[in-house]
Amino acid sequence: MISKLANISKDAQLADGVSVESFSTIYENVIIGEGTKIHPNVTIYPGTTIGKNCEIFPGAVIGVQPQDLKFDGEETTVEIGDNTVIRECVTIHRGTKDRWKTTVGSNCLLMTYVHIAHDCQIGNNVILASFVGLAGHNIIEDFAILEGKVGTQQFMRIGTHSFVGGGSLVRKNIPPFVKAAREPLGFAGVNSVGLRRRGFEDEQVKQIEDIYRLIYVQNNNVSKGVQAVLEQIPDSETRKIILDFISESDKGIIRGMI
């Protein structure tokens, strides 16, 4: 159902089954997939693509130009996957010349007042709780959960299946499969409960725990911990994910609890 009080450009592309309620505005060059519901007072700017069966609540603003002084009007985009829920007053800014787009995956939940800045790349099945603020160029990998009022610096990466405690300030990359909390932010254990809920076997969880014990508990720096992992832990897909993440983190990873 399309409300007569909605303002929709004739150049927007709305698939079958899309509903748009009163006082929402959809600009040109917007594509919205089948079955998506747009609540009242939503604003969707040019260059935005939204997948199937999403739901966007009042006050959300998607695809507006970035808050980046280097932005020079380049044609950039926002891309959102299927089955993603965007709650009240979420803001998602389009990309810049760095990555040319801001992306949010499928099956995500963005709670009230979340802000996703330019060039962020959000994976699938990610939960960002209320008042999470992501600075530009962040990467949030699949199944990560950020509790309320988490804030990040630019160019941070948060690994798959990780969990970040509420009110945290993220200044270093957060490796996969871990919990991060306290101030300054540090390693708070393996996200073993979350991993088992998502089907990880006990043997996989134990290996992840062994890897991080070597990195964070039994060695006094990350490089020594990584060397110990290579020597003592059998090769596996999870070991590769962790070690690749660490080797690619040129800005460093969070440290152990002080």
Steps between C-alpha positions, in 0.01 A plus 500: 500500500633841402355789700376800301682714756839347417736695274652255249704596196375367168856381442510281811461125441268324745443127459170320551378490858692805620300715743575864572310683774410866540758780484789283390718637219673282241725679253602406145753224437371293791429126464289317759449124492184295522309496829693777672300721736575871543339655808396869524757782491783304342735677258688303234746699288631433146743216449337266753419134431296306757437126475194282548285477814675773693319723749595862559348687794412871546774761496759291317714690246682288242739599223558863597837648403786424741632725776845501346666830406684321217170402337473679166159394377614172346226252410516245780246257640344318793417130455287305748432125479184295559301455823676782683314701765586868544340654808408857589737786414780289355729695265703337222726722287613415150863439409788717383785447253661260749259209439226670297226335705370428847358149540279321750449127453197274531319398820641789701335689785586868541333627817394856579735791432777291346730705275694338215744742339643508148669195351413264785463135400255309721475124452205263531315417823653796683326662800574862587316599818365846575730802470788310339707751303729380223752746360596481134664203328418241770465129415261299718513133407220240498320418825671772702295656782564849635312592816354844562711819483804337344706757311777438248788690346539510122645200316424248776425134429289281727530129434239239427299358793646756740312673782573854620372609842279804540659844525832384354733725301665309216849630422660173383373214285301228676592145387243235403313287755584710808325712759635850554416724796617751764704818463746501341339237281659158533457128446233361735495139389369297210137548395438132570127533577434683175710252302315198636165665431606533137598136465871493578610161633664471842829401334497819290425718802778333699752564224398867485542522878843336475608746231402806700650357818835491321456850357358681801584302813820301459704751299589861569455625144291412197787399270627243750146374547451458125827306474385273783171439319684403182715256696240349732153519338409275204407676179126560453263747340440681830875526567546646152219755553657619827860517378406666170301762691796576729752516212274741309446731801760763429354722772525220758246299696358544849724380782425271789339629818729705717 
